[in-house]
């Protein structure tokens, strides 16, 4: 058994060489005369190949499982044409082309050349006008429909992926299957032309053989007119039948392949399971046949026999259907009993989705593609944009309806806990005043959920008026998409887990293996890197440049293991990125920190083995916060971001002191700015 497996493996290994040799041999056969004994073997091989191909088509369950069929069709057609050339050469040269052709000429058609010619023409008509023509049309339509349906199928895959119904691997496999189906039916559309051309060539070849043989028989072999016509016509018809029967089988296989939809079973099983199901059909058929048998003038016996067979089959199907229904009911009852008896499987109840979006029933049209909803596509774009902007792999956002919510309310959850919510009116638009619109518009007062800005829901009829008045008008789906994006950016540091970090590390390892091998796990663990990346995301610093981050960690992890200190070193290394994020036209408009206050903060730093903290009197901390609160309007009222620029040593600790009072405050250090950046100080925070 092992030796047979080894031999088969070798055959597969050298299959490309065998195919190349076979193709060259087929072409050579058209040039070099073949002995009649070898021609007999090759003709029998042709019939064997045709039988094998039609059996493969019958037992095939999915057209893509036989994706090599278009190429196989070309090879068999070329092989059959080479046999035509070889047999024609022998017929015209020797008046004899082997026992196989002679047998088909004498035994199959009874030695009658006229009958053989008629049978041959009928086979050609069946193959050319019925099977080949139909297969060609089906392949053409299938190719066109497959290509037209590709965008919709791709969107359906993205929707299932976003809904969590399939994994990334399943999505890739389904996309590959769609592409393979398009390629297959496109190839079958062209390959069916081979069969059509083969049928036309057969007609031309048989005419040439008869005319040429007739001339050769009379001129070179001194035969009579009747003898030459009888002899060469019989040989030609025999040769035509030998080649056209395999051609007809392969044409039939082509038709089966292109007309079969994807199924889990073969053709015979599908026919039996789908045709032999309704007993009423055969009861009616049996009754009609019985009635025909009773009509005077019609032969009664054939109709009576077929009627009894149809009625017997109907009776058997009825009994089987009743038994199957009883077994199904019994199996269902047994399953229910087993479900009641066995302990509840609560493991699945412990799983928590990373991110969820729950919507009220009035918001379902946003998700339903059939109703024009494109929220699923928006979510795909959000995940891609977060990957580009922040370097974060956002997990699949599961979207589900919740009848316990108000109809127009949605809730965003992180690991099962609500972190944000909002309310949408699908038949309205949200109009926001950017500060330049002074005309009042009719609408329902509300608050923009992402940034908490005052806004109004307006009717679609008032949309153009609001835009002309200077309002920013957005549709409900865009409002929700913006809210989801802001929630992801705000909670990115919580979304990023160790598994996501490991995925990022693996991606870097594919292109920069040395960087990863030097850092992990020799200097830092995955958890240590996750803490650094989370600290960066907490202050909305992109972690997309993982190579720079990991190289910086490799440089300084030998000095300290404190994630907060390592984060500061990484921020210094990302100075160009941070400058581009907050600096406009090489000018940074910000607040600064009084040098005395910086000294006070850095002097109060207490370090432990795990981390460090600021030990300041609560009254001093309150004075710092009050000063910051008084200075911030100087910069925010001018439309600039709330940024405070401090020294590198004090940045981390000033951020810790103020993050509760001013969570949106951006704290930068001088080491995080490029040298060409000009600082424009609008105020100073001091005691």
C-alpha positions in Angstrom: 0.0 0.0 0.0 2.8 2.4 0.9 4.6 1.6 -2.4 1.4 2.4 -4.3 1.1 5.7 -2.5 4.7 6.5 -3.3 4.3 5.7 -7.0 1.2 7.9 -7.1 3.1 10.7 -5.5 5.8 10.4 -8.1 3.2 10.5 -10.8 1.8 13.7 -9.4 5.2 15.2 -9.0 6.2 14.6 -12.7 2.7 15.2 -14.1 3.8 18.4 -15.8 6.5 16.5 -17.7 4.0 13.8 -18.7 1.5 16.4 -20.0 4.2 18.2 -22.0 5.3 14.9 -23.6 1.6 13.9 -24.3 1.0 17.3 -26.0 4.0 16.9 -28.2 3.1 13.3 -29.0 -0.4 14.4 -30.1 1.0 16.9 -32.5 3.6 14.4 -33.9 0.7 11.9 -34.5 -0.6 14.3 -37.1 2.7 14.1 -39.1 4.0 10.5 -38.6 2.0 7.5 -39.9 0.9 5.1 -37.2 0.6 1.3 -37.4 -2.9 0.0 -37.4 -2.4 -1.9 -34.1 -1.3 1.3 -32.4 -4.2 3.2 -33.9 -6.6 0.7 -32.5 -5.2 1.2 -29.0 -5.4 5.0 -29.3 -9.0 4.8 -30.6 -9.9 2.6 -27.6 -8.0 5.1 -25.3 -10.1 7.9 -26.8 -13.3 6.1 -25.9 -11.9 5.4 -22.4 -11.0 9.0 -21.8 -14.5 10.1 -22.9 -16.2 7.6 -20.6 -13.9 8.8 -17.7 -14.8 12.4 -18.3 -18.5 11.9 -18.4 -18.3 9.9 -15.2 -16.4 12.7 -13.5 -19.1 15.1 -14.7 -21.9 12.9 -13.3 -20.2 12.5 -9.9 -19.0 16.1 -9.6 -20.7 18.1 -6.8 -19.2 21.5 -7.6 -18.1 22.8 -11.0 -15.0 24.4 -9.4 -13.9 20.9 -8.2 -13.3 20.2 -11.9 -11.8 23.6 -12.8 -9.3 22.0 -15.1 -12.2 20.9 -17.4 -11.6 23.7 -20.1 -8.0 22.7 -20.5 -9.0 19.0 -20.5 -11.6 19.8 -23.2 -8.8 21.3 -25.4 -6.5 18.3 -25.0 -9.1 15.7 -25.8 -10.3 17.7 -28.8 -6.7 17.9 -30.1 -6.2 14.2 -29.5 -9.4 13.3 -31.3 -8.4 15.5 -34.3 -5.0 13.9 -34.4 -6.7 10.4 -34.6 -8.8 11.8 -37.4 -5.7 12.7 -39.3 -4.0 9.4 -38.6 -7.0 7.3 -39.6 -7.7 9.3 -42.7 -4.1 8.8 -43.8 -4.4 5.0 -43.4 -7.8 4.9 -45.1 -6.6 6.8 -48.2 -3.2 5.0 -48.3 -4.0 1.4 -47.6 -7.8 1.2 -47.7 -7.6 -0.2 -44.1 -7.4 1.6 -40.8 -7.5 -1.1 -38.1 -10.0 -3.5 -36.6 -11.7 -0.9 -34.4 -12.8 1.3 -37.4 -13.7 -1.8 -39.5 -15.8 -3.2 -36.6 -17.7 0.1 -36.3 -18.1 0.2 -40.1 -19.5 -3.4 -40.3 -21.0 -4.5 -37.0 -22.4 -1.2 -35.7 -24.1 -0.1 -38.9 -24.5 -3.7 -40.4 -22.0 -3.0 -43.2 -24.4 -0.6 -44.9 -22.6 2.6 -45.8 -25.8 4.5 -46.4 -27.2 3.7 -43.0 -23.9 4.4 -41.3 -23.7 7.8 -43.1 -27.2 8.6 -41.9 -26.4 7.6 -38.3 -23.2 9.6 -38.4 -25.1 12.7 -39.7 -27.7 12.3 -36.9 -24.9 12.1 -34.3 -23.4 15.3 -35.7 -26.7 17.1 -35.6 -27.4 16.0 -32.0 -23.9 17.1 -30.9 -23.7 20.3 -32.9 -27.2 21.7 -32.8 -28.5 20.4 -29.5 -25.8 19.6 -26.9 -22.9 21.9 -28.1 -25.2 24.8 -28.9 -26.9 24.6 -25.6 -23.7 24.2 -23.6 -22.2 27.2 -25.4 -25.2 29.4 -24.5 -25.3 28.2 -20.9 -21.6 28.8 -20.4 -21.9 32.3 -22.0 -24.8 33.3 -19.7 -23.2 31.8 -16.7 -20.0 33.7 -17.3 -21.9 37.0 -17.8 -24.1 36.5 -14.7 -21.1 35.4 -12.6 -19.2 38.6 -13.5 -22.2 40.8 -13.0 -22.9 39.3 -9.6 -19.3 39.6 -8.3 -19.7 43.1 -6.7 -22.9 42.1 -4.8 -21.3 38.8 -3.6 -18.2 40.8 -2.4 -20.5 43.2 -0.5 -22.4 40.2 1.0 -19.1 38.7 2.2 -18.1 42.1 3.8 -21.5 42.2 5.5 -21.2 38.7 6.9 -17.6 39.5 8.1 -18.7 42.7 9.9 -21.6 40.9 11.5 -19.3 38.3 12.8 -20.9 35.4 10.9 -17.7 34.4 9.2 -14.0 34.7 10.0 -11.3 36.5 8.0 -10.1 33.1 6.7 -13.7 32.2 5.5 -14.0 35.6 3.9 -10.8 35.1 2.0 -11.8 31.7 0.9 -15.2 32.9 -0.3 -13.7 35.7 -2.3 -11.3 33.2 -3.9 -14.2 31.0 -4.8 -16.0 33.9 -6.4 -12.9 34.7 -8.5 -12.4 31.1 -9.4 -16.1 30.8 -10.5 -15.7 33.8 -12.8 -12.5 32.5 -14.3 -14.0 29.0 -14.7 -17.2 30.1 -16.5 -15.3 32.5 -18.6 -12.9 29.7 -19.7 -15.9 27.3 -20.3 -17.5 30.0 -22.5 -14.4 29.8 -24.7 -13.7 26.1 -24.4 -17.2 25.3 -25.7 -16.0 26.7 -29.0 -13.6 23.8 -29.2 -16.5 21.3 -29.2 -18.4 23.3 -31.8 -15.3 23.5 -34.1 -14.7 19.8 -33.6 -18.2 19.0 -34.9 -17.7 21.2 -38.0 -14.3 19.7 -38.6 -15.9 16.2 -38.5 -18.4 17.0 -41.2 -15.7 18.4 -43.5 -13.3 15.5 -42.8 -15.9 12.8 -43.7 -16.8 14.6 -46.9 -13.1 14.8 -47.8 -12.5 11.2 -47.0 -15.5 9.9 -49.1 -14.5 12.1 -52.1 -10.8 11.4 -51.8 -11.3 7.7 -51.2 -13.7 7.4 -54.1 -11.1 9.1 -56.4 -8.2 7.0 -55.1 -10.2 3.7 -55.3 -11.2 4.3 -59.0 -7.9 5.9 -60.2 -5.2 4.2 -58.3 -6.8 0.9 -57.2 -8.9 0.2 -60.3 -12.1 -0.3 -58.3 -15.5 0.0 -59.8 -17.7 3.0 -58.9 -20.0 1.0 -56.5 -17.1 -0.9 -54.9 -15.0 2.2 -54.3 -18.0 4.2 -53.0 -19.0 1.2 -50.7 -15.5 0.5 -49.4 -14.3 4.0 -48.7 -17.7 5.3 -47.5 -17.9 2.4 -45.0 -14.4 3.0 -43.7 -15.0 6.7 -43.4 -18.3 6.3 -41.6 -16.7 3.8 -39.3 -13.9 6.2 -38.5 -16.4 9.0 -38.0 -18.4 6.9 -35.6 -15.4 5.9 -33.6 -14.4 9.5 -33.1 -17.9 11.1 -32.8 -19.1 8.8 -30.1 -16.4 10.0 -27.7 -17.0 13.5 -28.9 -20.7 13.2 -28.1 -19.8 11.9 -24.6 -17.5 14.8 -23.9 -20.1 17.3 -25.3 -22.6 15.8 -22.9 -20.1 16.1 -20.0 -19.6 19.7 -21.0 -23.3 20.3 -20.8 -23.5 18.6 -17.4 -20.7 20.7 -16.0 -22.1 24.1 -17.1 -25.7 23.3 -16.2 -24.9 22.0 -12.7 -25.3 24.4 -9.8 -23.1 24.0 -6.8 -24.3 21.0 -4.7 -23.2 18.8 -1.9 -24.2 15.7 -3.9 -23.6 14.2 -7.3 -26.0 14.3 -10.2 -27.6 10.9 -9.6 -28.3 11.7 -5.9 -29.8 15.1 -6.8 -32.1 13.7 -9.5 -33.3 10.9 -7.2 -33.8 13.2 -4.2 -35.5 16.0 -6.2 -37.5 14.1 -8.7 -38.6 11.1 -6.7 -40.1 13.1 -3.8 -43.8 13.8 -4.6 -45.9 10.7 -4.8 -48.9 12.7 -6.2 -47.0 13.3 -9.4 -46.6 9.6 -10.1 -50.2 8.8 -9.1 -51.4 11.3 -11.7 -48.9 10.0 -14.3 -50.1 6.4 -13.6 -53.7 7.4 -14.0 -53.1 9.2 -17.3 -51.2 6.2 -18.7 -54.0 3.9 -17.6 -56.5 6.1 -19.4 -54.4 6.1 -22.6 -54.2 2.3 -22.4 -58.0 2.1 -22.4 -58.5 4.2 -25.6 -59.4 2.0 -28.6 -56.8 1.9 -31.3 -53.8 2.5 -29.0 -51.6 -0.4 -27.9 -52.8 -1.2 -24.4 -50.0 -3.4 -23.1 -47.2 -0.8 -23.0 -49.4 1.9 -21.4 -50.8 -0.7 -18.9 -47.2 -1.8 -17.9 -45.9 1.7 -17.5 -49.1 2.7 -15.6 -48.6 -0.1 -13.1 -44.9 0.9 -12.7 -45.8 4.6 -12.1 -48.6 3.7 -9.6 -46.3 1.2 -7.8 -43.5 3.8 -7.5 -46.1 6.4 -6.2 -47.2 3.9 -3.5 -43.6 3.2 -2.4 -42.8 7.0 -2.3 -45.9 7.7 -0.2 -44.9 5.0 2.3 -41.3 6.2 2.5 -42.4 9.8 3.0 -44.7 8.8 5.8 -41.9 6.8 7.4 -39.5 9.6 7.0 -41.9 12.1 8.6 -42.5 9.7 11.5 -38.7 9.3 12.0 -38.2 13.0 11.9 -40.8 13.6 14.5 -39.4 10.8 16.7 -35.8 12.2 16.3 -37.0 15.7 17.2 -38.7 14.4 20.3 -35.6 12.5 21.3 -33.4 15.5 20.7 -35.7 17.6 22.9 -35.6 15.0 25.6 -31.8 14.9 25.4 -31.6 18.7 25.6 -33.7 18.7 28.7 -31.6 16.0 30.3 -28.1 17.2 29.6 -26.5 20.1 31.6 -26.7 23.5 30.1 -23.6 24.6 28.2 -22.8 27.9 29.7 -19.3 28.4 28.2 -20.8 30.2 25.2 -22.6 32.6 27.6 -19.2 33.7 29.0 -18.0 35.1 25.7 -18.0 38.8 25.3 -17.8 40.6 22.0 -15.0 43.2 21.8 -17.4 45.9 20.3 -21.1 45.9 19.8 -23.6 48.2 18.3 -27.2 47.7 19.4 -29.9 49.6 17.6 -33.7 50.1 18.1 -36.1 48.6 15.6 -36.6 51.9 13.7 -32.9 52.0 12.8 -32.9 48.5 11.2 -33.2 50.0 7.7 -29.7 51.4 8.1 -28.3 47.9 8.2 -30.7 46.2 5.8 -29.0 46.3 2.3 -32.4 45.4 0.7 -33.8 48.7 2.0 -30.8 50.7 0.9 -28.9 50.7 4.1 -25.1 51.1 3.9 -24.1 51.0 7.5 -22.2 47.8 7.1 -20.1 49.3 4.3 -19.5 52.4 6.5 -18.2 50.1 9.3 -15.8 48.5 6.9 -14.5 51.9 5.9 -14.2 53.0 9.6 -12.0 49.9 10.4 -9.8 50.6 7.5 -9.5 54.3 8.3 -8.6 53.6 11.9 -5.9 51.2 10.7 -4.5 54.0 8.5 -4.8 56.8 11.0 -4.0 55.1 14.3 -2.4 51.8 13.3 -5.1 50.0 15.3 -6.7 46.7 14.3 -10.3 47.3 15.2 -12.1 44.0 16.0 -15.3 43.1 14.3 -18.1 45.3 15.4 -21.2 43.1 16.0 -24.4 44.8 15.0 -27.7 43.6 16.5 -31.2 44.9 17.1 -32.4 45.3 20.7 -36.2 45.6 21.2 -35.6 46.8 24.8 -34.1 50.1 23.4 -36.3 53.0 22.2 -37.0 52.8 18.5 -34.5 55.5 17.5 -31.8 54.9 20.0 -28.5 53.1 19.5 -25.9 52.0 22.0 -22.2 51.3 21.6 -20.7 48.7 23.9 -17.1 47.8 24.7 -16.8 44.3 26.0 -20.5 44.2 26.9 -20.5 47.5 28.8 -22.2 50.6 27.4 -19.8 53.4 26.6 -21.8 55.7 24.3 -25.4 56.1 23.1 -27.3 58.4 20.8 -30.6 58.9 19.0 -31.2 59.2 15.3 -34.2 60.2 13.1 -33.9 58.3 9.9 -36.3 60.5 7.9 -34.4 63.7 9.0 -31.0 65.3 8.6 -28.8 66.7 11.3 -28.0 70.4 10.9 -25.1 71.9 12.9 -24.2 75.6 13.1 -20.4 76.0 12.6 -20.7 79.5 14.0 -21.2 81.3 10.8 -24.9 80.7 10.3 -27.3 83.2 11.9 -30.6 82.3 10.2 -32.9 80.1 12.2 -34.3 77.0 10.7 -37.2 74.8 11.8 -36.3 71.5 13.4 -36.1 69.4 16.5 -33.3 70.5 19.0 -30.8 67.8 19.8 -27.1 67.3 20.6 -24.6 65.9 18.1 -23.6 62.6 19.8 -19.9 62.5 18.8 -18.8 65.9 20.0 -21.7 67.1 22.1 -22.5 70.1 19.9 -25.9 71.7 19.7 -27.8 70.7 16.5 -31.2 70.3 15.0 -33.0 67.5 13.2 -34.6 69.0 10.0 -36.8 67.7 7.3 -35.4 66.7 4.0 -37.4 69.6 2.4 -35.4 72.1 4.5 -32.0 70.6 3.7 -31.1 72.9 0.8 -32.2 76.0 2.8 -30.0 74.9 5.8 -27.0 74.4 3.5 -27.5 77.8 1.9 -27.8 79.4 5.3 -24.4 78.0 6.3 -25.3 75.0 8.4 -23.4 71.7 8.2 -26.0 69.1 7.2 -25.3 65.3 7.5 -27.5 62.2 7.1 -28.2 59.9 10.1 -25.8 57.2 8.9 -23.0 59.6 8.7 -23.8 60.9 12.2 -23.6 57.3 13.6 -20.4 56.5 11.6 -18.8 59.7 13.0 -19.8 58.7 16.5 -18.4 55.2 16.1 -15.1 56.6 14.8 -14.8 59.0 17.7 -15.6 56.2 20.2 -13.0 54.0 18.7 -10.3 56.8 18.9 -11.3 57.6 22.5 -11.2 54.0 23.7 -8.5 52.7 21.4 -6.2 52.1 24.3 -8.8 49.8 25.8 -9.6 48.1 22.5 -5.9 47.2 22.0 -5.3 43.8 23.7 -2.4 41.4 23.8 -3.8 39.4 21.0 -4.0 42.5 18.7 -0.5 43.5 19.8 0.8 40.0 18.9 -0.8 40.4 15.4 1.0 43.7 15.0 4.3 42.1 16.1 3.8 39.2 13.7 3.2 41.7 10.8 6.5 43.5 11.7 8.3 40.1 11.9 7.5 39.3 8.3 9.4 42.4 7.0 11.8 43.2 9.9 12.5 39.9 11.7 15.7 41.2 13.4 13.8 44.0 15.2 11.3 41.6 16.7 13.9 38.9 17.6 16.0 41.5 19.4 13.1 42.9 21.5 10.6 40.0 22.1 10.8 38.2 24.4 14.5 38.9 25.4 13.9 42.5 26.6 10.2 43.0 26.8 7.1 40.7 26.8 4.0 41.2 24.7 2.3 42.6 27.7 5.0 45.3 28.2 4.7 46.4 24.6 0.9 46.5 24.9 1.2 48.9 27.8 3.4 51.2 25.8 1.1 51.1 22.8 -1.9 51.7 24.9 -0.3 54.8 26.5 0.3 56.2 23.0 -3.2 55.5 21.9 -4.6 57.0 25.1 -3.2 60.4 23.9 -4.2 59.7 20.3 -0.7 59.0 19.0 -0.7 56.7 16.0 1.1 53.4 16.5 1.2 52.6 12.8 5.0 53.1 12.6 5.6 49.9 14.6 9.1 49.5 13.3 10.3 52.8 14.8 8.4 52.1 18.1 10.0 48.6 18.5 13.5 49.9 17.5 13.2 52.6 20.2 12.0 50.1 22.8 15.0 47.9 21.9 17.3 50.9 22.5 15.9 51.9 25.9 14.5 48.6 27.4 18.0 47.8 28.5 18.0 50.9 30.7 14.4 50.8 32.2 11.4 48.5 32.2 9.0 51.3 33.2 6.3 51.4 30.5 5.6 55.1 31.2 9.3 56.1 30.8 9.6 53.9 27.7 6.5 55.6 26.3 8.2 59.0 26.6 11.2 57.7 24.7 9.0 56.5 22.0 7.2 59.8 21.8 10.6 61.5 21.3 11.3 59.1 18.4 7.9 59.9 16.8 8.6 63.7 17.0 8.1 64.2 13.2 4.8 62.3 13.3 3.6 64.3 16.4 4.6 67.6 14.9 2.7 66.9 11.7 -0.3 66.0 13.8 -0.5 69.2 15.9 1.6 71.8 14.1 0.1 74.0 11.3 2.4 75.8 8.9 5.4 75.1 11.2 3.8 77.1 14.0 2.5 75.6 17.2 0.0 77.8 19.0 -0.1 76.7 22.6 0.2 77.4 26.3 3.5 77.0 28.2 4.4 76.0 31.7 6.1 78.3 34.2 9.7 77.0 34.8 9.2 77.3 38.5 6.1 75.1 38.3 8.0 72.6 36.2 10.7 72.4 38.9 8.0 72.0 41.5 6.4 69.1 39.6 9.7 67.3 38.8 10.9 67.8 42.3 7.8 66.1 43.7 8.2 62.9 41.6 8.4 59.8 43.7 9.7 56.6 42.0 8.9 53.0 42.8 10.1 49.7 41.3 6.9 49.5 39.2 6.2 53.2 38.3 6.4 56.8 39.5 3.9 59.4 40.8 3.8 63.1 41.8 3.5 63.7 45.5 2.1 67.3 45.7 -0.2 69.0 48.2 -3.8 68.9 47.1 -4.1 72.6 47.4 -1.1 73.1 45.1 -2.7 70.7 42.6 -5.9 72.6 42.7 -4.1 75.9 42.1 -2.5 74.3 39.0 -5.8 73.2 37.7 -7.4 76.6 38.3 -4.6 78.3 36.5 -4.9 75.9 33.6 -8.7 76.5 33.5 -8.2 80.3 33.4 -5.6 80.1 30.6 -7.3 77.6 28.2 -9.9 80.1 26.9 -7.1 82.2 25.6 -6.3 79.5 23.0 -9.6 77.7 22.5 -11.6 80.9 21.9 -9.3 81.5 18.8 -10.2 78.1 17.4 -7.0 76.3 18.3 -6.6 73.0 20.0 -6.0 73.0 23.8 -2.2 72.3 23.8 0.3 72.9 26.7 4.0 72.7 25.9 6.2 71.6 28.8 9.7 70.3 29.3 10.5 66.6 28.6 11.0 65.8 32.3 7.7 67.2 33.4 5.4 66.2 30.5 4.3 62.8 31.8 3.6 64.1 35.3 1.8 67.3 34.3 -0.4 65.1 32.1 -1.2 62.9 35.1 -2.1 65.9 37.2 -4.6 67.4 34.7 -6.1 64.4 32.9 -9.1 64.2 35.1 -9.9 67.9 35.0 -9.1 68.3 31.3 -9.3 64.9 29.6 -9.0 66.4 26.1 -5.9 68.5 26.9 -2.9 67.8 24.7 0.4 67.9 26.5 3.5 68.0 24.4 7.2 68.3 25.3 9.9 70.3 23.5 11.6 67.0 22.6 8.5 66.0 20.6 8.8 68.9 18.2 10.9 69.3 15.1 13.6 71.9 15.2 12.0 74.1 12.5 8.7 74.4 14.5 8.0 77.9 15.8 6.3 78.1 19.2 3.6 80.8 19.6 2.7 81.0 23.3 -0.7 82.4 24.1 -0.4 82.1 27.9 1.4 80.5 30.8 0.2 78.1 33.4 1.8 79.0 36.8 1.1 79.0 40.5 
